[in-house]
Amino acid sequence: MTLSLFDGLTALLLVILAWRCLVVPDLFRGIVLFVVFGLLLALTWARLDAPDLALAEAAIGAGILGVLLLGTWRALGSPRSGETPASSLSRWLQIASGLGSALLAGLVAWALHLVPGSEGGAGTLAVEELPLPATGQPVTAVLLDFRSYDTLLETAVLLMAVVGSWLARSSLLDAIAGNDATTDTPVVPALVRLFAPVLLVVGAYLVWAGAHSPGGAFQGGAVLAAAGVLMALGRVLGTAPNVGWLLRLLMVLGLLVFISAGLLLMPTEGSFMAYPERWAGLIMHLVEYALALSIALSLLLLFTGAPGLRRLG
Amino acid sequence: MTEMLPVLAVFLPMLGGVLVFLLGCGPRNAWSVLTVMLSLTPSLLLVQQVAAVGTVEHHLGGWAPPLGIRLMADGLSALMILLTAVVGGLVSMHALGHFAERANAARNFWVLWPLLWGSLNALFLSADLFNAYVTLELVTLAAIPLVLLAGSAQAVNAALRYLILALFGSMLYLAGVALVYGLIGTLDMQLAAERLSGAGWVLDLAAALMVTGLLVKAAIVPFHLWLPDAHGGAPAPVSALLSALVVKAAVYLLLRLWSGPLFEPLSQPAAAWLLAGLGVAAILYGSVQALRQRRLKLVVAYSTVAQLGYMLLLFPMAGLLAWQGVIYHGVAHGVAKAALFLAAGNILYQLGHDRIVDMRGSGSVLAISFGCFALAGVSIMGLPPSGGFLAKWLLLQGSLQAGAWWLALVILAGGLLAAGYVFRVLRAAFQVPDPDAEEKLPEVRHIGAMMRWPMLLLALTAIGLGFAGEPLLTLLGDVPGRLG
């Protein structure tokens, strides 16, 4: 790939956006800039031939994260715009840390320019070994086969994050009040009813597509969560103060299925997460769907803030 | 069965956490107790296995490195898993009593702590640079919500500060790992140790990034800012787990990298002395701060800042004695610090406050709690016949052997300062009340056996470690990697 004008412009814009995002005095504008930054970063990943990362960045980095930040901003009681948040750092410290970061970034960039890359390394091996694993897509093969252990452990993070967010909220507020959305126009609920089913289908497709093309549990889960967020905004889903057992089960379903598949087959296969050739494809699809459901629910609960969910109608 | 033990040591505790998440603590805490059993059994069996046959390995998914991930339990891993089992088991018992009146907090504790237990075991078993990053993240992200169990706005502040600094540390570590992967195309620690030589300044930069990231997570001065509030503000069992195990996990990884892939960059004299210098600064600064604190739990928290510094003195000494001394110090400090935090927590519970000035005369009423504080303090000071003494003795010998006599002076000075902050608390507690003032002995709340026994057992273990050097150091074995 040759360095084109487009790539140069994207790189420059990324730096400018990141800088503006940090220094802009208005919090709301900072959040919007952050979302734009995420989308541009997704575009950059796509240019670098990494469509999986692009999807993940767009869905999680720009989408879900943006929604969470906006939700937090609203909960702060929307400070008067133009108000500068008091910074605890002195001007000189800010300049020094900025220069230090720039220097470090420069050093790392130079180092990355010098390193030989992973020619002949694990990455090349993974692509060569591809016919063997049940999934035909290199990224999914790494995530769910070669290094499935890492993926499994990361799944546990979601559970910790949700419990942590409940604890933080209950420490700060007397009663856990969720973000039951209010809209002042009837258009939103109508649009939600139109778009939510489409999003659900797209999310499910992304999970399914992960086996042979870019996508997978994380990207699909994020899109499913986005559908949930829309439904919450459109007053189809509301919050509840308590978590039902079904919701709890769905939240840990990915973790449970993933661990069980590994542990139950260990005696016959000899090692953890080694699946028999015949069933490997089926098991991985099961794990992907269970993971996507748990990821989607956990992300949605991080947004709504209250432990439980209920149908509003 | 043998090969499965490492996997079981990671996932049985986690399944326990999921079980409690689904079903709650159960009638009479049945599920919590089951979870502790599920966590203890594979850990202890694995330690026994390593002691019997040596290193145990497991290739996950049947894929050998560099493609797959390897779990490895050698002497060092086994020792840390044993420490986690002993401290974790006893602190779990204390937690059953501590959270008895707070059902909601209890449930969340019994979700998070088993997840943390599994994550710690995963970290100690990791033989892969990226997997180590994942486990380090897991440990941090399970530890931070535990701080929130204190349920106050200050705890949220402390936890957020912890979170921000810890994420900064992870980012640095990950950047270093990316550079290493770019250099040699593998993440396996063993393969990396073989292939990473003569890589020049890029490897130095990678090492600097990874080590700085770990220092932030280990709260080494000047990155200690998050520790005192988080460890001092959390509920007592949580403080004990964080101080005894969680920060040590980051130091463990640093030692693991030193003995493996990062041996070359970290054994350059400049790097070794820079790290040791940070260790010295941590010992002196942490001890002086501990002397100045007004609240008991903060004294104990700052003592952690100081005690972690000893573990960095290894780098310039770089010999077998220093290696044994540093690891033994980690173990001895883990047990003693857990005892100190449980004692401090019990004192706080019994008196309703932990202001040292207002403790006057409470020593006679709270004899057991203060007695345990004193016993564990003996190990922290490094007086015989405790585990702390054995560790410092090995370290002193190591420093003299390496010709670093002034490190020996720092070790001795650190012991004196520790005696200062331990005796300051005891002096306040056992000061005879003025007979003329007609001060009544303070009203105290009663603590049950569940909160008393773990503290006592941990304090006794801290002393007993002074006699357990032989079997434990045999289990540890030689310095792995190029020095060995």
Interface residues (C-beta under 8 A of the other chain):
Chain A: L107 V108 A111 L112 L114 V115 P116 G117 S118 E119 G120 G121 A122 G123 T124 L125 A126 E129 D145 F146 R147 S148 Y149 D150 L153 E154 A156 V157 L159 M160 A161 V163 G164 W166 L167 A168 S170 S171 L172 W245 R248 L249 M251 V252 L255 L256 I259 G262 L263 M266 P267 E269 G270 S271 F272 M273 A274
Chain B: E3 M4 V7 L8 F11 M14 L15 G17 V18 F21 L22 H58 H59 L60 G61 G62 W63 P66 L67 G68 I69 N104 N108 V111 L112 L115 G118 S119 A122 F130 N131 V134 T135 E137 L138 L141 A142 I144 P145 L148 L149 A150 G151 S152 A153 A155 V156 A159 A175 A178 L179 Y181 G182 L183 I184 G185 T186 L187 W201 V202 L205 A206 L209
